[in-house]
Amino acid sequence: MRHLKTTTHPDIEHLDSCSIYKRNAARAIAIDGEDILLMYTERYHDYSIPGGGLDEGEDVIAGMVRELQEETGAQNIHSIKPYGIFEEFRPWYKDDADVIHMISYCYTCKVDRELGEPDFEEYEIKNGMKAVWVNIHEAIAHNEQTIASSPKKGMSIERETYLLHLIAKEML
């Protein structure tokens, strides 16, 4: 799979003496015309591509399908194709490490426009997450506005906005 980008959070000066926690994730890119299936998170006021961390030993594609179904209720997931890898180093605020090394395996797929019921985790409910079909250009503009002016923004919004720009350029 092609390498899309590697980023290091500005709060990380160097990785030399850091303890690093590695986490693999899978993300699903589902497009219908200029609409894309995204997660809107009220807490961070942003749009993100459905996906998340893989379980220990879980197949990447199986994890992508699981995350997509859990977060969006997507049905009839098919035509799965590799898109690219986005790698990032971000601060990690847990006892086991200073930095998280997140490797996101991104895949394109097709899903039915009508979504079923999601199966959210407790934190996803608390964060006000919901699956939405949204025009990709509107999602990009929304995220850019959040980056520019919102104190609520999370650490993943730059990754998400980069990916949305790339998807719009390459797939529309």
C-alpha positions as CSV (number, residue, x, y, z in Angstrom):
1,M,0.0,0.0,0.0
2,R,1.3,3.5,-0.8
3,H,2.6,5.8,1.9
4,L,0.5,9.0,2.0
5,K,2.2,11.1,4.7
6,T,4.0,11.0,8.0
7,T,3.4,13.8,10.5
8,T,4.8,14.6,13.9
9,H,2.7,16.7,16.3
10,P,4.2,20.1,17.0
11,D,4.4,19.4,20.8
12,I,6.9,16.6,20.1
13,E,10.4,18.1,19.8
14,H,12.2,14.8,19.1
15,L,11.6,11.0,19.4
16,D,15.1,10.1,20.7
17,S,14.3,9.6,24.4
18,C,10.5,9.0,24.1
19,S,8.7,5.8,24.9
20,I,6.5,5.0,22.0
21,Y,3.2,3.1,21.9
22,K,2.4,1.7,18.4
23,R,-1.2,1.5,17.3
24,N,-2.5,0.2,14.0
25,A,-5.8,1.6,12.7
26,A,-8.1,1.0,9.7
27,R,-10.2,3.7,8.0
28,A,-13.0,3.4,5.5
29,I,-13.5,5.8,2.6
30,A,-17.0,5.4,1.2
31,I,-18.1,7.9,-1.5
32,D,-21.4,8.4,-3.4
33,G,-21.0,11.1,-6.0
34,E,-19.5,14.1,-4.1
35,D,-20.9,12.8,-0.8
36,I,-18.7,10.9,1.6
37,L,-19.7,8.9,4.7
38,L,-18.1,10.6,7.7
39,M,-18.4,10.8,11.4
40,Y,-19.4,14.1,12.9
41,T,-18.1,14.6,16.4
42,E,-19.9,17.3,18.4
43,R,-17.2,17.5,21.1
44,Y,-14.5,18.4,18.6
45,H,-16.8,20.0,16.0
46,D,-15.2,18.1,13.2
47,Y,-15.7,15.5,10.5
48,S,-13.6,12.3,10.3
49,I,-13.3,9.2,8.3
50,P,-14.9,6.2,10.0
51,G,-12.4,3.8,11.5
52,G,-10.3,3.1,14.5
53,G,-7.8,0.9,16.3
54,L,-7.3,-2.7,15.4
55,D,-7.6,-5.4,18.0
56,E,-4.5,-7.5,18.7
57,G,-3.9,-9.9,15.8
58,E,-7.0,-8.6,13.9
59,D,-6.8,-8.6,10.1
60,V,-6.7,-5.0,8.8
61,I,-9.6,-5.4,6.3
62,A,-11.7,-7.2,8.9
63,G,-11.0,-4.4,11.4
64,M,-11.9,-1.8,8.8
65,V,-15.2,-3.5,8.1
66,R,-15.9,-4.0,11.9
67,E,-15.2,-0.3,12.6
68,L,-17.3,0.9,9.7
69,Q,-20.2,-1.2,10.8
70,E,-19.9,-0.3,14.5
71,E,-19.6,3.5,13.8
72,T,-22.0,4.0,10.9
73,G,-24.2,1.0,10.7
74,A,-23.0,0.6,7.1
75,Q,-24.5,-2.3,5.2
76,N,-23.5,-4.2,2.1
77,I,-19.8,-3.3,2.4
78,H,-18.0,-4.3,-0.8
79,S,-15.5,-3.4,-3.5
80,I,-12.8,-2.8,-0.8
81,K,-9.5,-1.5,-2.3
82,P,-6.3,-0.2,-0.6
83,Y,-5.9,3.6,-0.7
84,G,-2.9,4.4,1.4
85,I,-1.1,4.6,4.8
86,F,-1.1,7.8,7.0
87,E,1.4,7.7,9.8
88,E,1.6,10.0,12.7
89,F,3.4,10.7,16.0
90,R,1.2,12.4,18.6
91,P,1.5,13.0,22.4
92,W,0.1,10.0,24.4
93,Y,-1.3,10.9,27.8
94,K,-1.3,7.5,29.4
95,D,1.2,5.8,31.8
96,D,2.6,3.3,29.3
97,A,4.2,5.8,26.8
98,D,5.0,9.4,25.9
99,V,4.1,9.2,22.2
100,I,1.6,7.2,20.2
101,H,2.8,6.1,16.7
102,M,-0.5,5.7,14.8
103,I,-0.5,3.9,11.5
104,S,-3.8,4.3,9.7
105,Y,-4.5,1.8,6.8
106,C,-7.0,3.5,4.6
107,Y,-9.3,1.6,2.2
108,T,-11.9,2.7,-0.3
109,C,-15.2,0.8,-0.4
110,K,-18.8,0.9,-1.5
111,V,-21.7,0.8,1.0
112,D,-25.5,1.2,0.8
113,R,-26.6,4.8,1.1
114,E,-29.1,3.8,3.8
115,L,-27.3,3.1,7.1
116,G,-28.4,0.7,9.9
117,E,-28.0,1.3,13.6
118,P,-24.4,2.0,14.9
119,D,-23.0,0.2,17.9
120,F,-21.1,3.1,19.6
121,E,-18.7,2.7,22.5
122,E,-19.5,4.8,25.6
123,Y,-16.9,7.5,24.8
124,E,-18.3,7.8,21.3
125,I,-21.7,8.5,22.7
126,K,-20.3,11.0,25.2
127,N,-18.4,12.8,22.4
128,G,-21.6,13.1,20.4
129,M,-20.6,11.1,17.4
130,K,-22.9,10.4,14.5
131,A,-22.6,9.0,11.0
132,V,-23.5,11.4,8.1
133,W,-23.4,11.5,4.4
134,V,-22.0,15.0,3.6
135,N,-20.6,16.8,0.6
136,I,-16.8,16.4,0.8
137,H,-16.1,20.0,-0.1
138,E,-18.5,21.2,2.7
139,A,-16.7,18.8,5.2
140,I,-13.3,20.2,4.2
141,A,-14.5,23.8,4.6
142,H,-16.0,22.9,8.0
143,N,-12.9,21.2,9.3
144,E,-10.7,24.1,8.0
145,Q,-12.9,26.6,9.9
146,T,-12.6,24.4,13.0
147,I,-8.8,24.3,12.7
148,A,-8.7,28.1,12.3
149,S,-11.0,29.1,15.0
150,S,-12.3,26.4,17.4
151,P,-10.7,25.8,20.8
152,K,-12.6,22.4,20.7
153,K,-10.5,20.9,17.9
154,G,-9.0,17.4,18.5
155,M,-5.5,16.1,17.5
156,S,-6.8,14.1,14.5
157,I,-8.4,16.9,12.5
158,E,-5.3,17.7,10.5
159,R,-5.0,14.1,9.4
160,E,-8.7,14.0,8.5
161,T,-8.6,17.2,6.6
162,Y,-5.4,16.2,4.7
163,L,-7.1,12.9,3.7
164,L,-10.3,14.6,2.7
165,H,-8.3,17.0,0.4
166,L,-6.5,14.1,-1.1
167,I,-9.6,12.0,-1.6
168,A,-11.4,15.0,-3.3
169,K,-8.4,15.5,-5.6
170,E,-7.9,11.9,-6.6
171,M,-11.4,10.3,-6.5
172,L,-13.9,13.0,-7.6
